[in-house]
Amino acid sequence: MLVQRIDAANGNIISTSEKEINNALLSTDEENAVDESDHEDESRAERKERENLDKIKDEGEGFSRYMQFRNIFYTPDQGLVILAEKYHHYFYTTQSYSPGVNGMPGRWSSTTYSAFECGDLMMCKTDAAGNISWLQVLPKQQREVIAVGRGSGFYAPSHGFFDAMNMPFYAGFGAIQSNNAINVIFNDHSKNADVLRPGQKVKTTSRFGKSDCFILSINQATGKYTRNQFFSNTDVPTAMPRLGSVIGDDMYIVGKEDRVLGKTKIAIARINVN
């Protein structure tokens, strides 16, 4: 991680700090373990892509080259708290065969899917000099998939006023700062409620309508955090924390429930963390 402080008035570099991020910075040196049997409804194509991704991630001592910064918060001691997550977007295609009837030949059909993998959450604090004060990793594995093409053609999925370019809708996380804490809101499998540290097994979250929404409260001075269930998505339209908006001391998130019969249900929530 390279941190440079730049004088906003003249553009001159005030300080530069560079630190290699690896497992030695964590409170535990165990690698993030994922139970292979917990990947729900995973196709052969998805499994192959995930295995290739895992192989690439293993090259970096558990820290993926797919790690992307999501949020940067300023702290009163002139430090920075950085939130990042493992992220990978890819496409895969499946084929199926329908036998013919009454002497007619069978036919093959193909469907192309767009898959979003939102993995482990990395939380890091750098001090005023650019040194890493603390580093934490919360294991998570979210997978959101949508069909985007059939046969040889592609099409843009229709979500009404929800632009498909803003996907993933339900994976990822949202965050809001309050006093000495940073609160992270995300959807996760209910059986991951006690997952707090690298090395614990994680169930993949893919059925977001049956997931729980959790809130992770991080002490920005010490890096210590607690995890609590916020609400269940089975009772309300599924929350979209990643697309939430922070206005003042409040965070607003939208929930959406698509129904086969009937109109889509929409919900809006206002979250105040003070």
PEFENDA-V203339 format. One record per pair of residues at least 4 apart in sequence whose C-alpha atoms are under 6 Angstrom apart, sorted by the first residue. I is the first residue (numbers start at 0). GAP is how many residues later the second one is. Records with the same first field share a line. If there is no record, write none. Layout:
I = GAP  GAP
//
This chain:
0 = 17  18
1 = 15  16
2 = 13  14  127
3 = 11  12
4 = 8  9  10
5 = 5  6  7  8
6 = 4  5
16 = 113
22 = 6
25 = 109
29 = 169
30 = 168
31 = 166  167
32 = 166  167  168
33 = 167  168
34 = 166
37 = 165
38 = 165
56 = 7
57 = 4
59 = 4
65 = 20  21
66 = 18  19  20
67 = 16  17
68 = 15
69 = 13  14
70 = 11  12
71 = 9  10
72 = 7  8
73 = 6
74 = 4  5
77 = 50
78 = 47  48  49
79 = 45  46
80 = 43  44
81 = 41  42
82 = 39  40
83 = 37  38
84 = 34  35  36  37
85 = 32  33  34
86 = 30  31
87 = 29
88 = 26  27
89 = 25
90 = 22  23  24
91 = 20  21
92 = 18  19
93 = 16  17
94 = 14  15
95 = 12  13
96 = 10  11
97 = 8  9
98 = 7
99 = 4  5  6
109 = 40  41
110 = 38  39
111 = 35  36  37
112 = 33  34  35
113 = 31  32
114 = 29  30
115 = 27  28
116 = 25  26
117 = 24  54
118 = 21  22
119 = 18  19  20
120 = 16  17
121 = 14  15
122 = 12  13
123 = 10  11
124 = 7  8  9
125 = 4  5  6  7
126 = 4
137 = 58  59
138 = 59
140 = 63
141 = 29  62  63
142 = 63
143 = 62
147 = 6  7
148 = 4  5  6
168 = 71
169 = 70
171 = 70
172 = 12  13  68  69
173 = 10  11  67  68
174 = 8  9
175 = 6  7
176 = 5
179 = 40
180 = 37  38  39
181 = 35  36
182 = 33  34
183 = 31  32
184 = 29  30
185 = 27  28  55
186 = 25  26
187 = 17  23  24
188 = 16  22
189 = 22
208 = 24  25  29
209 = 23  24
210 = 22
211 = 20  21
212 = 17  18  19
213 = 14  15  16
214 = 12  13  15
215 = 10  11
216 = 8  9
217 = 6  7
218 = 4  5
232 = 5
236 = 18  19  20
237 = 17  18  19
238 = 15  16
239 = 14  15
240 = 12
243 = 8  9
244 = 6  7
245 = 4  5
249 = 21  22
250 = 19  20
251 = 17  18
252 = 15  16
253 = 13  14
254 = 11  12
255 = 9  10
256 = 7  8
257 = 6
258 = 5
//
